[in-house]
Amino acid sequence: MKTDIKHTIQTRDLTIGYRTKKSELVIGSNFNVTLQSGKLVCLLGKNGIGKSTLLRTLSRLQPQLKGEIWIDQEKIEHWTAPELAQKISTVFTERIPANNLTVYELIALGRQPYTNWLGKLSEIDHRYINLAISQTQCETLLNKKHHELSDGQLQKVMIARSLAQNTPIITLDEPTAHLDMHHKISLFILLKQLAKKMNKAILVSTHEIHYALEMADELWLMNEQGITSGETEKLIKNNALDELFSTELMRFDALKRQFVFTKD
């Protein structure tokens, strides 16, 4: 059910990277972007530009170097870990540590921010778990151990766990990396529906530029100079995608809505 409550992530002069006791490695700086409820936003950029680092920083899985991150008009540091887990969920592509969990048990872990200290699942918890299973079409996988799954199947299950968490904000890092074309399209359609019908704010890092251009309400274009953000059609019209890749091998063709090889 769609709600009129607005949820947002906003960054102010954000610098991301890694800090040790002796040094600081800046990946990107001066990021000023906003993710809003009801929007499917795709984060585009070449490999190694820092997309995963940005998602991890927005989820407070690693600290920002400078600047501010605001979630629902509060600085991210003001939210406790349990509170933040009810605000934002993340889906990454890494394999999870070895254990003997079934698929159902893995999806059910998405309810941890809401269960009591015993971890007992309520009727509401089961309702969200079953809804997530249905949305991702994981019904035939429930009794399997997660280590028995293919990469594509595991990716679907991890998305289901995020949906079971029922957060208003969802970030996903390359969620279609191990999926075939049919499941890639199905996933983008699902994310679009979640944004529109359930008013979720969804940020997807992806290399699927074609699907991003067709489905995203807004784009975040990340390169060495920073992030350019805006409505998809406006960015295409303003030739913003020309600066996405620093290479002379290809260019963005606005009429074809795709990158094409340049000719000698």
Secondary structure as GFF3:
##gff-version 3
##sequence-region A 1 264
A	DSSP	beta_strand	8	19	.	.	.	ID=ss1
A	DSSP	beta_strand	24	31	.	.	.	ID=ss2
A	DSSP	beta_strand	34	36	.	.	.	ID=ss3
A	DSSP	beta_strand	40	44	.	.	.	ID=ss4
A	DSSP	alpha_helix	51	58	.	.	.	ID=ss5
A	DSSP	beta_strand	66	71	.	.	.	ID=ss6
A	DSSP	beta_strand	74	75	.	.	.	ID=ss7
A	DSSP	three_ten_helix	76	78	.	.	.	ID=ss8
A	DSSP	alpha_helix	81	85	.	.	.	ID=ss9
A	DSSP	beta_strand	88	91	.	.	.	ID=ss10
A	DSSP	alpha_helix	103	108	.	.	.	ID=ss11
A	DSSP	three_ten_helix	109	111	.	.	.	ID=ss12
A	DSSP	alpha_helix	123	136	.	.	.	ID=ss13
A	DSSP	three_ten_helix	139	141	.	.	.	ID=ss14
A	DSSP	three_ten_helix	146	148	.	.	.	ID=ss15
A	DSSP	alpha_helix	151	165	.	.	.	ID=ss16
A	DSSP	beta_strand	169	173	.	.	.	ID=ss17
A	DSSP	alpha_helix	181	197	.	.	.	ID=ss18
A	DSSP	beta_strand	201	205	.	.	.	ID=ss19
A	DSSP	alpha_helix	209	215	.	.	.	ID=ss20
A	DSSP	beta_strand	218	223	.	.	.	ID=ss21
A	DSSP	beta_strand	226	231	.	.	.	ID=ss22
A	DSSP	alpha_helix	232	237	.	.	.	ID=ss23
A	DSSP	three_ten_helix	240	243	.	.	.	ID=ss24
A	DSSP	beta_strand	250	253	.	.	.	ID=ss25
A	DSSP	beta_strand	258	261	.	.	.	ID=ss26
###
